[in-house]
Amino acid sequence: MKRPTTPVADPSAPEAAVDPSAAEPARLPRARADAVRNRERILVAARELFVEQGSAAPFDEVARRAGVGNATLYRHFPDRAALVHHVVLFVMDRVRAQAEDSLAEEPDAFAALCRFTHAAADERIGALCPMLSGDFDQEHPELLAAREALAEAVEVLVTAGQETGLIRTDIGVGDLMVALSQLSRPLPGIACLDVDGFVHRHLQLFLDGLRAPARSELPGSAATLEDLRQKTM
């Protein structure tokens, strides 16, 4: 009885076509580089305009400052609520990254705190407070996640300075964020928009007051971010 033989492929025969979709899982199309750039330009322009005019600023002006057409603006952000939501997320994410990068790259925790605070002011974090009112969804899952990530990054930064004896221990993250928000917010009136020089000058005066050892006793207790949420929500 003969054993069955395994068929041998004919080397002269053409190879069977291979279906690429069977070899690799389907991949989602990548966003085009120009679309990513346009989105960031819109967010930066909207952030600056909201600082100047509030979140009710005209959409046409946002598009003009970003250098895009209205159709491009509406394609990324179909309405004002979506634009405000994403501007807030954009600023919070960039400020979180500034906290992490500052601690990783600066020679000590106080230098990191100074770098972070000035960078956060340049990101216009003080403009967030007026936008977090009205019908803004403060409990949106994306916002909650971004807020927690930011709080954790700044907490790590401040704690590092306190543990190394460079930052006074009677302050909390809430104290830092309140001062940052107040000192980086534009003063009322159109003549007071160009105040960046004063902002950074006054922030440095504040930061020098955070150095250890403390030269005075602060009234009250250190403020946490949770304290701020309970008082403002």
Salt bridges, closest charged atoms under 4 A:
GLU24 OE1 - ARG27 NH2 3.60
ASP34 OD1 - ARG32 NE 3.45
GLU40 OE2 - ARG94 NH1 3.61
GLU48 OE2 - ARG47 NE 3.08
GLU48 OE1 - ARG124 NE 3.31
GLU52 OE1 - ARG65 NH2 2.94
GLU61 OE2 - ARG64 NH2 2.57
GLU61 OE2 - ARG65 NE 3.01
ASP93 OD1 - ARG96 NH2 2.64
GLU100 OE1 - ARG96 NH1 2.75
GLU105 OE1 - ARG115 NH2 2.78
GLU106 OE2 - ARG115 NH1 2.91
ASP122 OD1 - HIS200 NE2 2.80
GLU123 OE1 - ARG47 NH1 2.63
GLU123 OE1 - ARG94 NE 2.83
GLU142 OE1 - HIS85 NE2 2.82
GLU148 OE2 - ARG229 NH2 3.46
ASP170 OD1 - ARG168 NE 2.73
ASP196 OD1 - ARG124 NH1 3.00
ASP208 OD1 - ARG211 NE 3.95
GLU226 OE1 - ARG229 NH1 2.98
